[in-house]
């Protein structure tokens, strides 16, 4: 525990504005992802959104979010974020019981919102740098640190390995449906980035890094580089 306390106390490094040494291969993966989205994901999301009414889609999203909470609590604890762990534990108990397994979200009605986290953030808290930017097949923008985090998150959620065989596959299925719901809900924004941008790769990269760094509290890291902080690095 002492070692964990010392690691968690480390100051996370300030990220470089851009670290994309494999841009050529990343762009090829990005183009493949666009083709998959155009041919499969976007039509499937449209069918999903048009067939199921909004309350049903919301219930699926709530259920997927609730299934993810045990893993979030593990990361809260790894970051020594005890307040977040307690808050998320109560949220999980309330939504699992009163919310019928998480289909409904009574916790939000009493302003008990999720203190979201993941293992990528845990690595950041422990002082691990974000590493190189990568575009992952079927997933999209990421960094080396967040890619490792996504893999570890599969195993830090007790529901992944604690449920019996048929039920353990429920999580991935529900999460996949939830992602389709998100793709439908934000279709205009996603389409604008992927199909209306002059350079969809640079636009997606910019938005991902800005959003992720803001989420991790690093939005001040590029203040001295101009109003945007990234523009010069993405210019052709």
Secondary structure, 3 states (H helix, E strand, C coil): CHHHHHHHCCCCCCCCCCCCCCHHHHHHHHHHHHHHHHHHHHHHHHHHHHHCCHHHHHHHHHHHHHHHHHHHHHHHHHCCCHHHHHHHHHHHHHHHHCCCCCCCCHHHHCCCCCCCCCHHHHHHHCCCCCCCEEEECCCEEEEHHHHHHHHHHHHHCHHHHHCCHHHHHHHHHHHHHHHHHHHHHCHHHHHHHHHCCCCHHHHHHHHHHHHHHHHCCCHHHHHHHCCCCCHHHHCC
